[in-house]
Amino acid sequence: MSATTMSATTTPGTADRYARLADAFLARVRATPTDRWDAGSPCQGWTARDVVAHVINGHRGILAAIHGTPPSPAHGVAVSPMAEAPAVEPGADLAAAFLACRADVLAALRDPALAARPLPGGPLGPVPLEQAVDVIGALELLGHTWDLARATGGDEILDQDAVARTHQALLPLHAELLDTGAFDASVPAPDGADAQTAFLCFIGRRP
């Protein structure tokens, strides 16, 4: 089987998995009460608004690396280094900002050439876009979906299949993730912890 055929075969699965996690995140964004955007989140020093802006900014950074063009502010959300949370203008439409990024990432994942294009650096090294999205992208969306829900009183239940798959993929990468400075040290999971609790403890959350 040629490399092109393999990419064309594997990309739809990655795209579908990404879409489910992105849609779950978007649902929490849309469900956030107006008076909860300034609520503190499990991410130290970040509000609920900061969490969403960070996810948007991370998407833009990935797209910029794939397309070779610098990210641009849009929908009232500025640009910052990928590990940070960019400034957000008053009245910014965070759902629209995320939807735009979601659409662009899906388009890239469904393009065999772009899906196979390696991203530079990161804890996985220079791996194809689809692999980075399937592991680190899933980590970001799962973790920050929970962060946003916890901050705003939303639905904290995550996609259990994605939780288990992502946790397993991340286990051998723990040291590399810590080295990025964007990943908190793990905390011990309680005895008998379910898959979601074990995953959240692994990524440094305290469910």
matplotlib code that plots the C-alpha trace (Angstrom):
import matplotlib.pyplot as plt

x = [0.0, 1.4, 2.0, -0.7, -3.3, -2.4, -2.9, -6.1, -7.3, -6.2, -7.0, -10.9, -10.6, -8.4, -10.7, -13.7, -12.1, -10.9, -14.4, -16.1, -13.7, -13.9, -17.7, -17.7, -15.5, -17.7, -20.7, -19.2, -18.2, -21.8, -23.2, -21.1, -23.2, -22.4, -21.5, -19.0, -16.5, -14.3, -14.5, -11.2, -10.3, -8.1, -5.4, -3.5, -4.1, -6.5, -10.2, -12.7, -12.3, -8.5, -8.9, -11.0, -8.7, -5.7, -7.4, -8.2, -4.6, -3.2, -5.2, -4.0, -0.4, -0.8, -2.4, 0.3, 3.0, 1.3, 0.6, 3.8, 1.9, 1.8, -1.4, -3.7, -6.1, -9.8, -13.2, -11.8, -9.1, -5.5, -2.4, 0.2, 2.8, 1.0, 1.4, -0.2, -3.7, -4.1, -6.0, -9.7, -11.6, -14.8, -17.8, -15.6, -17.5, -15.4, -17.7, -17.3, -13.5, -13.3, -15.6, -13.3, -10.3, -12.2, -13.2, -9.6, -8.1, -10.8, -10.0, -6.3, -6.9, -9.1, -6.3, -3.9, -0.9, -1.5, -2.4, 0.9, 2.9, 5.2, 4.8, 8.2, 9.1, 6.7, 6.8, 6.2, 9.0, 8.4, 5.4, 2.6, -0.2, -2.7, -0.6, 0.0, -3.8, -4.7, -2.4, -1.5, -4.6, -6.7, -4.9, -5.5, -9.2, -10.0, -8.1, -9.4, -13.0, -12.8, -11.1, -13.9, -16.7, -15.2, -14.8, -18.3, -20.4, -20.8, -20.9, -17.5, -18.1, -15.5, -15.5, -14.5, -13.0, -10.9, -9.8, -8.5, -6.9, -5.2, -4.0, -2.4, -0.7, 0.7, 2.1, 5.6, 5.7, 5.4, 8.9, 8.7, 5.4, 6.8, 9.7, 7.4, 6.4, 2.7, 1.9, 1.5, 3.1, 0.8, -1.0, -1.8, -5.1, -7.3, -7.7, -10.3, -10.3, -12.3, -10.6, -11.4, -10.2, -7.0, -6.4, -7.1, -4.7, -2.1, -2.3, -2.0, -5.7, -7.4, -10.9]
y = [0.0, 3.4, 6.2, 8.2, 5.4, 4.9, 8.6, 8.7, 5.7, 6.8, 10.5, 10.1, 8.2, 10.9, 13.6, 12.0, 11.5, 15.1, 16.4, 14.5, 16.1, 19.5, 19.4, 18.4, 21.4, 23.7, 22.5, 23.6, 26.9, 27.5, 26.4, 28.8, 31.3, 34.9, 35.5, 32.6, 33.7, 35.3, 32.3, 30.8, 27.5, 24.5, 26.1, 28.3, 32.0, 31.4, 32.2, 30.2, 32.8, 32.2, 28.4, 28.9, 31.5, 29.2, 26.4, 28.7, 30.0, 26.5, 25.6, 28.6, 27.8, 24.3, 25.6, 28.2, 25.6, 23.4, 26.2, 28.2, 31.4, 33.4, 33.2, 36.2, 37.6, 37.1, 37.1, 39.3, 36.8, 37.9, 35.8, 34.7, 32.0, 28.6, 27.7, 31.0, 32.5, 35.4, 38.6, 38.6, 41.7, 42.5, 40.9, 38.5, 35.6, 32.7, 30.1, 31.6, 31.9, 28.2, 27.1, 28.8, 26.9, 23.7, 24.0, 24.7, 21.8, 19.4, 20.6, 19.9, 16.4, 15.5, 16.6, 13.6, 15.9, 18.2, 15.4, 13.7, 17.0, 16.9, 19.4, 20.7, 20.0, 19.2, 16.3, 13.8, 15.2, 16.0, 13.7, 14.1, 16.5, 13.7, 11.9, 15.1, 15.9, 12.4, 12.5, 16.0, 17.5, 15.0, 15.8, 19.5, 19.1, 16.6, 18.4, 21.8, 20.6, 19.4, 22.6, 24.7, 22.6, 22.6, 26.4, 27.1, 24.4, 22.5, 18.8, 17.3, 13.9, 13.3, 10.8, 7.7, 5.9, 9.0, 9.3, 5.7, 5.9, 9.2, 8.2, 5.1, 7.0, 9.6, 7.2, 6.8, 10.6, 11.8, 13.2, 14.9, 16.5, 17.8, 19.3, 21.5, 23.4, 23.2, 20.0, 19.8, 17.0, 14.0, 13.5, 10.1, 8.7, 7.4, 3.6, 2.3, 5.4, 5.2, 5.9, 9.6, 10.2, 8.3, 10.4, 13.7, 12.8, 11.8, 15.3, 17.0, 17.8, 17.2, 16.0]
z = [0.0, -0.9, 1.6, -0.1, 0.2, 3.9, 4.7, 2.8, 4.8, 8.2, 8.0, 8.1, 11.4, 12.9, 11.6, 13.1, 16.5, 16.4, 15.4, 18.3, 20.9, 19.3, 19.3, 23.0, 23.7, 21.7, 23.5, 26.8, 25.3, 24.2, 27.5, 29.6, 31.4, 30.7, 34.3, 34.5, 31.9, 34.6, 36.9, 37.9, 36.2, 37.3, 35.1, 37.6, 36.9, 34.1, 33.9, 31.9, 29.1, 29.2, 28.8, 25.6, 24.2, 24.8, 22.9, 20.0, 20.0, 20.0, 17.0, 15.2, 16.0, 14.6, 11.4, 11.0, 11.3, 8.7, 6.2, 6.8, 7.6, 10.8, 12.9, 12.9, 15.4, 14.6, 16.3, 19.1, 20.1, 19.9, 19.2, 21.8, 22.3, 22.1, 25.8, 26.9, 26.8, 24.4, 25.2, 24.4, 23.5, 25.3, 23.6, 21.6, 20.1, 21.4, 19.9, 16.4, 16.9, 17.9, 15.1, 12.5, 13.9, 14.1, 10.4, 9.3, 11.3, 9.9, 6.4, 7.0, 8.4, 5.4, 3.0, 2.7, 1.9, 4.8, 7.2, 6.5, 6.8, 9.9, 12.6, 13.9, 17.6, 20.3, 22.8, 20.0, 17.8, 14.1, 13.5, 10.9, 11.7, 12.0, 14.7, 16.6, 16.6, 17.6, 20.7, 21.8, 20.3, 22.1, 25.4, 24.9, 24.1, 26.8, 29.5, 28.7, 28.1, 31.7, 32.9, 31.3, 32.7, 36.2, 36.0, 34.8, 36.5, 33.2, 32.2, 33.3, 31.7, 28.9, 26.0, 27.8, 24.7, 23.9, 27.6, 27.6, 24.2, 24.9, 28.4, 27.0, 24.2, 26.7, 29.2, 27.5, 26.9, 30.4, 30.8, 27.4, 28.3, 31.6, 29.8, 27.7, 30.9, 29.7, 31.5, 35.3, 37.3, 37.9, 41.2, 42.7, 41.5, 44.3, 44.7, 42.3, 40.2, 37.0, 33.6, 33.5, 37.1, 36.4, 33.2, 34.9, 37.7, 35.2, 33.5, 36.9, 37.5, 40.9, 40.0]

ax = plt.figure().add_subplot(projection="3d")
ax.plot(x, y, z, "-o")
ax.set_aspect("equal")
plt.show()
